[in-house]
Amino acid sequence: MHNHQLCRMSIHSLDDTDRLGRMLAQRLPDRATIGLVGTLGAGKTRLVQSVAAAIGVPEGTATSPTFTLIQPYHAANKKIYHVDAYRVNDLDEFLELGIEELMEEPGAWVFVEWGDRVADVFPDETLWLRIEVASPTQREVTFFGDPAVWESLFFNSL
């Protein structure tokens, strides 16, 4: 996991999560891998649902991939692969899912919940989001990544 902290923000409501999802949908490059780190209930799935909604995936379509491991969503000429690494036993099992091919697919965004468990196979240009529960109504989101890739795309214009 790339350790350069790019930005930190507080989220106080589901509306804030939806705004963050819309911002990501507007600013992510054509192809991106996003590692999501956080405890159970931190909001990882909700954030992916917000990104999916922002590109036109019908409400209720985006669900947790806990049991399917990979959930694909398609809308607006964009593909989202929502991956859950929580139940993956090891790196080999994760690779057997075809994850490297998904990460290289043109026009695809790959969101991996519990990505820190399998970070060794992530591209160097991965954007990492750590979501921490600060209180029942507040989350702290910290962005990590390669500044050469992400700072100009996201943070110089915020």
Backbone bond lengths (Angstrom), bond angles and torsions (degrees), N, CA, C in turn:
res aa  C-N    CA-C-N  psi(-1)  N-CA   C-N-CA  omega(-1)  CA-C   N-CA-C  phi
1 M - - - 1.454 - - 1.527 108.35 -
2 H 1.299 115.96 131.56 1.466 120.73 -179.93 1.521 108.41 -70.57
3 N 1.319 116.76 131.01 1.461 120.57 -170.88 1.522 115.27 -95.99
4 H 1.313 118.75 2.82 1.456 119.20 -178.54 1.527 109.63 -78.83
5 Q 1.327 116.34 114.69 1.466 120.30 178.50 1.516 109.18 -75.52
6 L 1.318 115.81 125.75 1.454 121.68 -178.57 1.521 112.86 -96.60
7 C 1.330 116.47 -38.36 1.461 120.56 -172.55 1.521 108.45 -166.44
8 R 1.322 115.74 155.10 1.466 121.64 174.98 1.522 107.16 -138.13
9 M 1.323 116.07 137.54 1.459 119.87 -179.38 1.520 110.00 -144.10
10 S 1.322 115.64 155.67 1.460 122.11 176.34 1.517 109.40 -102.78
11 I 1.322 115.02 139.54 1.457 122.33 175.70 1.521 106.70 -117.56
12 H 1.330 116.76 128.28 1.463 121.13 -174.62 1.521 114.05 -114.06
13 S 1.340 117.37 -1.31 1.461 119.24 -176.96 1.523 109.94 -162.40
14 L 1.325 115.83 168.93 1.461 120.19 173.93 1.524 110.47 -64.49
15 D 1.326 117.08 -32.54 1.468 120.04 176.15 1.526 110.83 -61.82
16 D 1.333 117.60 -39.75 1.466 120.97 176.20 1.525 110.51 -62.33
17 T 1.327 116.69 -41.33 1.465 120.58 177.93 1.521 109.97 -62.11
18 D 1.319 116.92 -42.72 1.461 120.57 178.36 1.525 111.27 -63.06
19 R 1.331 117.60 -38.85 1.472 120.96 177.10 1.527 110.59 -63.73
20 L 1.326 116.86 -42.35 1.464 120.20 177.40 1.526 109.81 -63.01
21 G 1.317 117.52 -41.81 1.463 120.95 177.48 1.520 112.08 -60.30
22 R 1.331 116.96 -42.53 1.470 120.62 177.89 1.523 110.81 -64.39
23 M 1.330 116.99 -41.31 1.464 120.60 179.14 1.527 110.24 -61.57
24 L 1.324 116.92 -45.01 1.463 119.69 178.26 1.526 110.44 -61.34
25 A 1.321 117.26 -44.77 1.463 121.09 -178.85 1.526 111.71 -61.22
26 Q 1.316 117.44 -33.11 1.463 121.31 179.72 1.524 112.58 -78.01
27 R 1.330 117.54 -28.67 1.461 119.44 -168.47 1.520 115.82 -112.99
28 L 1.317 118.34 -13.52 1.461 118.31 178.86 1.524 109.65 -65.02
29 P 1.330 117.38 143.88 1.463 119.50 176.18 1.530 110.48 -68.39
30 D 1.311 116.35 173.67 1.461 122.17 -176.97 1.534 112.45 -52.60
31 R 1.309 116.73 -39.61 1.467 121.87 179.23 1.515 107.58 -128.25
32 A 1.338 117.05 130.30 1.464 119.79 -178.75 1.522 110.29 -155.11
33 T 1.327 114.48 148.60 1.457 122.09 171.72 1.520 106.99 -113.99
34 I 1.333 115.10 129.47 1.459 121.12 -178.20 1.519 107.91 -124.22
35 G 1.322 116.44 116.70 1.455 121.72 176.97 1.518 109.53 -91.56
36 L 1.323 116.11 128.67 1.464 121.72 -179.25 1.522 109.38 -111.60
37 V 1.315 115.48 126.79 1.457 121.85 -177.04 1.523 107.87 -125.01
38 G 1.314 116.61 135.34 1.460 120.73 177.90 1.513 110.76 167.33
39 T 1.302 115.94 161.86 1.458 120.93 -179.24 1.530 110.52 -71.95
40 L 1.325 116.09 169.44 1.460 120.80 173.98 1.524 109.07 -57.05
41 G 1.317 115.90 132.48 1.457 120.14 178.62 1.512 115.54 82.31
42 A 1.327 117.68 6.62 1.467 120.20 -178.34 1.525 112.60 -73.47
43 G 1.331 117.32 -26.13 1.461 119.78 179.34 1.516 114.68 120.08
44 K 1.324 117.57 15.15 1.465 120.82 -178.89 1.527 111.49 -62.24
45 T 1.330 116.15 -50.64 1.464 119.98 -179.94 1.523 110.58 -64.10
46 R 1.299 117.79 -41.94 1.466 121.24 -179.70 1.527 110.62 -59.71
47 L 1.321 117.88 -39.18 1.458 120.36 178.93 1.528 110.68 -63.75
48 V 1.325 117.42 -44.35 1.469 119.99 178.41 1.529 110.02 -63.57
49 Q 1.320 117.77 -39.79 1.465 120.87 176.02 1.525 110.68 -59.12
50 S 1.318 117.24 -38.78 1.467 121.51 179.56 1.521 111.44 -67.21
51 V 1.329 117.60 -40.77 1.469 121.00 176.66 1.525 109.39 -64.20
52 A 1.330 116.32 -45.73 1.466 120.64 -179.70 1.529 110.84 -60.00
53 A 1.317 117.28 -44.60 1.468 120.82 178.74 1.524 110.77 -61.64
54 A 1.325 116.68 -36.91 1.466 121.05 -177.97 1.525 112.49 -65.69
55 I 1.339 117.68 -25.59 1.471 119.50 178.18 1.526 112.09 -98.40
56 G 1.341 116.68 4.15 1.455 119.79 174.29 1.514 116.43 102.38
57 V 1.322 118.62 9.83 1.463 120.24 174.42 1.529 107.09 -68.69
58 P 1.336 118.24 128.00 1.472 120.19 -177.39 1.528 112.40 -57.51
59 E 1.326 115.09 141.22 1.462 121.10 179.75 1.528 109.88 -56.19
60 G 1.315 116.09 138.78 1.455 121.59 -179.87 1.515 113.93 89.26
61 T 1.336 117.40 -11.17 1.465 121.16 179.89 1.520 111.11 -77.25
62 A 1.309 117.05 -42.58 1.467 121.61 -178.08 1.528 108.95 -78.72
63 T 1.322 114.89 117.40 1.462 121.08 -179.38 1.519 109.60 -130.35
64 S 1.304 116.36 167.86 1.458 120.77 179.80 1.526 110.27 -64.70
65 P 1.329 117.40 133.36 1.462 120.49 178.71 1.531 113.47 -89.12
66 T 1.318 117.84 24.31 1.462 121.32 -174.73 1.519 112.24 -53.72
67 F 1.319 118.52 -41.99 1.461 120.34 -176.13 1.519 113.19 -97.57
68 T 1.327 117.74 -27.50 1.463 120.66 178.16 1.523 111.43 -88.19
69 L 1.299 117.82 -16.82 1.470 127.58 -177.62 1.523 113.14 71.14
70 I 1.336 118.72 -38.04 1.468 121.39 177.05 1.522 108.42 -134.37
71 Q 1.323 115.82 127.31 1.463 122.36 174.28 1.530 107.70 -118.52
72 P 1.331 118.27 117.48 1.467 119.64 175.63 1.531 110.99 -91.21
73 Y 1.320 116.16 142.43 1.463 122.56 174.88 1.526 107.12 -130.28
74 H 1.319 116.50 138.68 1.462 121.20 -179.07 1.523 109.27 -130.03
75 A 1.311 115.64 132.67 1.466 121.57 175.44 1.519 108.50 -170.77
76 A 1.313 115.76 152.15 1.470 122.07 172.83 1.529 112.43 49.99
77 N 1.323 116.69 44.09 1.469 121.36 -179.63 1.519 112.88 57.39
78 K 1.310 116.03 28.60 1.462 121.39 -178.65 1.518 108.04 -131.21
79 K 1.327 115.84 143.08 1.461 121.77 175.10 1.522 108.34 -114.91
80 I 1.305 115.00 134.28 1.460 120.93 171.73 1.518 107.06 -117.55
81 Y 1.315 115.84 130.12 1.459 121.09 170.56 1.522 106.62 -109.95
82 H 1.312 115.25 117.74 1.463 122.73 -178.86 1.524 106.36 -103.05
83 V 1.314 116.24 112.66 1.460 122.63 -172.05 1.523 109.11 -116.44
84 D 1.326 115.83 142.43 1.463 121.27 176.29 1.521 108.36 -120.96
85 A 1.316 116.73 114.94 1.469 121.63 -179.13 1.523 112.58 -94.08
86 Y 1.322 117.88 5.63 1.468 120.86 -175.28 1.525 112.06 -61.81
87 R 1.329 117.58 -42.85 1.463 120.75 -176.07 1.522 113.25 -92.94
88 V 1.311 118.14 3.06 1.460 121.48 177.97 1.524 108.34 -76.48
89 N 1.328 115.76 129.74 1.465 120.31 -174.48 1.519 114.06 -76.55
90 D 1.327 117.19 -34.36 1.462 119.54 -178.11 1.527 109.50 -159.04
91 L 1.315 114.98 176.08 1.457 121.38 -176.60 1.525 111.66 -62.86
92 D 1.334 117.85 -38.98 1.465 120.50 179.40 1.526 111.25 -60.75
93 E 1.326 116.78 -43.43 1.463 120.37 178.65 1.528 110.56 -62.98
94 F 1.312 116.72 -38.46 1.458 121.13 178.11 1.526 110.46 -63.83
95 L 1.320 116.96 -43.75 1.462 120.86 179.85 1.527 111.61 -65.71
96 E 1.328 117.42 -32.52 1.468 121.37 178.77 1.526 112.07 -63.76
97 L 1.313 117.67 -18.71 1.466 121.43 176.73 1.530 112.02 -72.01
98 G 1.341 117.03 -10.54 1.457 120.87 -176.81 1.515 112.72 82.52
99 I 1.305 115.50 25.02 1.463 120.45 -173.81 1.532 112.81 -62.79
100 E 1.331 117.14 -36.55 1.472 118.90 -179.33 1.526 110.93 -63.47
101 E 1.324 116.95 -37.96 1.462 120.31 177.73 1.527 110.73 -65.66
102 L 1.328 116.31 -39.87 1.467 119.24 178.24 1.525 110.70 -63.07
103 M 1.335 116.50 -41.69 1.463 120.97 -178.44 1.524 112.19 -66.87
104 E 1.328 117.45 -20.94 1.464 121.51 -179.83 1.525 112.75 -99.72
105 E 1.316 117.53 -4.06 1.460 121.29 -175.82 1.530 111.16 -70.40
106 P 1.339 117.11 125.38 1.462 119.74 177.82 1.530 110.78 -59.70
107 G 1.316 116.21 139.07 1.453 121.27 177.18 1.512 115.32 76.25
108 A 1.337 117.38 12.42 1.467 119.77 -176.79 1.520 111.50 -111.96
109 W 1.309 114.00 138.81 1.461 121.55 168.73 1.517 107.01 -107.29
110 V 1.314 116.65 127.04 1.459 121.82 -179.45 1.525 108.05 -113.35
111 F 1.321 116.07 111.39 1.462 122.84 177.04 1.521 107.45 -101.12
112 V 1.331 117.14 122.29 1.463 120.85 -177.85 1.522 109.55 -118.14
113 E 1.341 115.11 109.30 1.460 120.09 173.14 1.525 108.15 -73.19
114 W 1.328 115.73 143.11 1.467 122.58 -176.60 1.534 110.49 61.15
115 G 1.323 116.25 31.27 1.453 121.52 -177.45 1.513 114.32 -60.99
116 D 1.325 117.16 -25.23 1.463 119.70 179.86 1.523 111.81 -63.68
117 R 1.323 118.02 -20.37 1.468 121.51 179.52 1.525 111.76 -72.21
118 V 1.334 117.16 -22.11 1.465 121.94 -175.79 1.532 111.04 -132.81
119 A 1.304 116.69 28.42 1.466 122.47 -171.95 1.523 113.85 -61.94
120 D 1.319 118.21 -20.57 1.466 120.64 -176.97 1.525 113.27 -60.62
121 V 1.320 118.81 -22.77 1.463 120.33 -178.33 1.528 112.88 -100.65
122 F 1.314 117.42 3.30 1.456 119.94 -178.60 1.526 110.29 -79.40
123 P 1.337 116.78 146.52 1.466 119.15 176.20 1.528 111.26 -65.01
124 D 1.320 115.99 154.84 1.466 120.87 179.47 1.526 111.99 -59.21
125 E 1.325 116.96 -29.36 1.466 120.46 -176.57 1.529 113.47 -87.62
126 T 1.320 117.49 15.91 1.468 121.49 177.86 1.528 110.71 -62.06
127 L 1.326 115.28 138.74 1.463 121.70 170.35 1.519 106.98 -95.01
128 W 1.319 116.18 127.13 1.467 121.78 -179.66 1.517 109.49 -109.32
129 L 1.335 115.68 136.06 1.462 121.67 174.15 1.519 107.97 -123.60
130 R 1.307 115.87 121.15 1.465 120.97 174.08 1.522 107.01 -102.37
131 I 1.326 116.00 122.10 1.460 121.85 -178.93 1.523 107.72 -110.35
132 E 1.329 115.56 119.67 1.459 120.94 -178.04 1.526 109.64 -116.61
133 V 1.321 115.34 139.53 1.462 121.18 176.99 1.525 107.70 -81.52
134 A 1.329 116.55 111.70 1.466 121.02 178.22 1.525 110.66 -89.99
135 S 1.331 116.13 -32.04 1.469 122.96 177.39 1.525 106.24 -162.53
136 P 1.321 118.14 173.71 1.472 118.67 178.97 1.530 113.94 -57.00
137 T 1.312 117.52 -24.42 1.470 120.45 -178.19 1.524 113.65 -116.83
138 Q 1.318 118.15 9.19 1.465 119.86 -177.81 1.520 110.82 -135.44
139 R 1.344 114.76 136.68 1.457 122.45 173.80 1.522 108.13 -122.66
140 E 1.317 116.09 143.62 1.463 121.98 172.41 1.527 106.87 -106.73
141 V 1.321 116.41 123.72 1.458 121.80 -179.11 1.521 107.92 -112.24
142 T 1.321 115.75 123.11 1.458 121.38 178.00 1.519 108.34 -115.10
143 F 1.321 115.93 129.36 1.458 123.01 178.86 1.526 108.35 -97.01
144 F 1.328 116.38 133.70 1.457 122.60 175.73 1.524 108.19 -128.67
145 G 1.327 116.22 149.66 1.456 119.66 176.03 1.507 111.00 166.36
146 D 1.311 114.25 -175.41 1.455 121.79 178.64 1.526 108.16 -77.82
147 P 1.328 117.87 117.00 1.469 119.74 -177.64 1.523 113.03 -58.85
148 A 1.328 117.80 -31.76 1.459 120.29 -179.87 1.525 111.36 -63.77
149 V 1.320 116.80 -28.33 1.459 121.57 -179.45 1.523 111.74 -89.35
150 W 1.336 117.39 -43.82 1.455 120.71 -165.23 1.520 116.15 -104.64
151 E 1.310 120.62 -29.72 1.467 119.79 -173.28 1.518 112.89 -60.47
152 S 1.324 117.66 -46.64 1.466 118.58 -177.84 1.523 111.28 -70.33
153 L 1.314 117.15 -32.84 1.454 120.77 -177.63 1.521 112.31 -69.45
154 F 1.332 116.05 -39.37 1.455 120.08 -174.33 1.514 114.12 -108.27
155 F 1.301 116.92 -54.13 1.448 120.66 -157.37 1.514 114.75 -96.00
156 N 1.313 119.00 -19.46 1.459 119.12 177.84 1.524 111.61 -73.34
157 S 1.334 116.86 -17.96 1.465 119.19 -177.28 1.522 112.77 -110.91
158 L 1.323 118.04 8.85 1.472 119.83 178.67 1.510 110.93 -81.02
